[in-house]
């Protein structure tokens, strides 16, 4: 799988999770929902952002290596 495909898949999955989480939160609005958000959903956001940035950097490095080896 190309890095760009993995990048796109992670972006898409993250968007879908956010949409579904917002839908769930409309009906599930109690202390447990807030706790779930704090413990599981919110920590994902910066981790996914960092992962996407890392994938982008690795993709750039691989592309440069390919150009250098041509």
C-alpha positions in Angstrom: 0.0 0.0 0.0 1.3 3.4 -0.9 1.8 5.9 1.9 -0.6 8.3 0.3 -3.3 5.6 0.4 -2.7 5.0 4.1 -2.7 8.7 4.7 -6.1 9.0 2.9 -7.6 6.0 4.7 -6.6 7.4 8.1 -8.0 10.8 7.2 -11.2 9.3 6.0 -11.6 7.0 9.0 -11.0 9.9 11.3 -13.7 12.0 9.6 -16.1 9.1 9.8 -15.4 8.6 13.5 -16.0 12.3 14.2 -19.3 12.3 12.3 -20.5 9.2 14.1 -19.3 10.5 17.5 -21.3 13.7 17.0 -24.4 11.7 16.1 -24.0 9.5 19.2 -23.5 12.5 21.4 -26.9 13.9 20.4 -28.5 11.0 22.3 -25.8 10.1 24.8 -25.2 13.2 26.9 -24.2 12.2 30.4 -21.1 11.9 32.6 -20.1 8.6 31.0 -20.3 10.1 27.5 -18.1 13.1 28.6 -15.7 10.7 30.3 -15.5 8.5 27.1 -14.8 11.6 25.1 -12.0 12.7 27.4 -10.4 9.3 27.7 -10.8 7.9 24.2 -12.0 10.3 21.6 -10.1 13.5 22.4 -6.7 11.9 22.8 -7.1 10.4 19.3 -7.2 13.9 17.6 -3.6 15.0 18.3 -2.3 11.5 17.7 -4.0 11.2 14.3 -2.8 14.7 13.4 0.8 13.7 14.4 0.5 10.4 12.5 -0.7 12.2 9.3 2.1 14.6 9.5 4.6 11.8 10.0 3.2 9.9 7.1 3.6 13.0 5.0 7.2 13.4 6.0 8.0 9.8 5.3 6.2 10.0 1.9 8.4 13.0 1.0 11.6 11.2 2.1 10.6 8.1 0.1 9.8 10.3 -3.0 13.2 12.0 -2.7 15.0 8.7 -2.3 13.3 7.4 -5.5 14.3 10.5 -7.4 17.9 10.2 -6.1 18.1 6.6 -7.2 16.8 7.2 -10.8 
